[in-house]
């Protein structure tokens, strides 16, 4: 346990929580996956296989929590509608239909048997419709002004993801220019872009997790101590196709 802690800069309590699958003691999110990657890399094992096992175990725990929450909601659900409510609705509809039927019969008996006062039948006036109605002029369609835009060629920009598991002070330089300097709260995640390199300095090295283009980087230094690291394209592992693998 001490050897892995010194090599990966992961605290012993986090290692014990991973071993015992005690997810509530872990920071969660991207930190847990970074821990799994670092441990697998140090042991020389397949990182993706380790991440798949972690996802299975963590998802099973999440489903169990959701089931418990659903059971609690079921106990506190709203009571069902009383049975007399639909019967009362049906009776109201029947009463309305009976009233309409009675009113129709009464109107027919009173007005239907008496002919119209005028002897000649009345005809509705007819409207004259032109044979060839005018059609609206068709406006010419104007071609769109859109054009094809060329795509810039060149190397892919560097993307740095910085997260913290504990409060710490951090300074980040991108291509020689300062882009951030200040405190970083636990669970806070920030992204920065650069063309060639980053220089990262943290007051507590073990509290900072770095990912360059989706690939987890090694800790800045020993736990509890300050550290500085320079990250460039040399820190990215190349695959057979030449792309960095997260």
Number of C-alpha atoms within 10 A of each C-alpha: 9 10 8 16 17 14 14 21 23 21 17 14 12 18 18 14 14 17 10 9 15 13 17 8 12 18 15 12 9 16 20 16 16 20 22 18 24 21 20 18 14 12 11 9 12 11 17 13 12 16 18 11 12 17 13 11 13 15 12 12 14 13 11 12 12 12 11 12 11 12 12 11 11 10 8 9 9 8 6 6 8 8 8 8 9 11 11 11 11 11 11 12 12 12 12 11 12 12 11 12 11 10 11 11 11 12 10 11 10 9 10 11 8 9 8 11 6 7 7 7 7 8 6 6 6 6 6 6 7 7 6 6 7 7 6 6 6 6 6 6 6 6 6 6 5 6 6 5 6 6 6 6 6 6 8 12 13 20 18 22 17 19 20 26 18 15 16 19 18 22 17 22 18 21 14 12 11 12 14 14 14 11 14 22 15 15 15 12 14 11 11 16 17 18 14 16 21 26 17 21 20 24 20 21 23 25 26 26 21 23 18 23 18 15 19 21 17 19 21 24 20 17 18 12 13 17 18 17 16 14 19 16 17 9 14 19 12 12 9 6 7 8 11 16 12 12
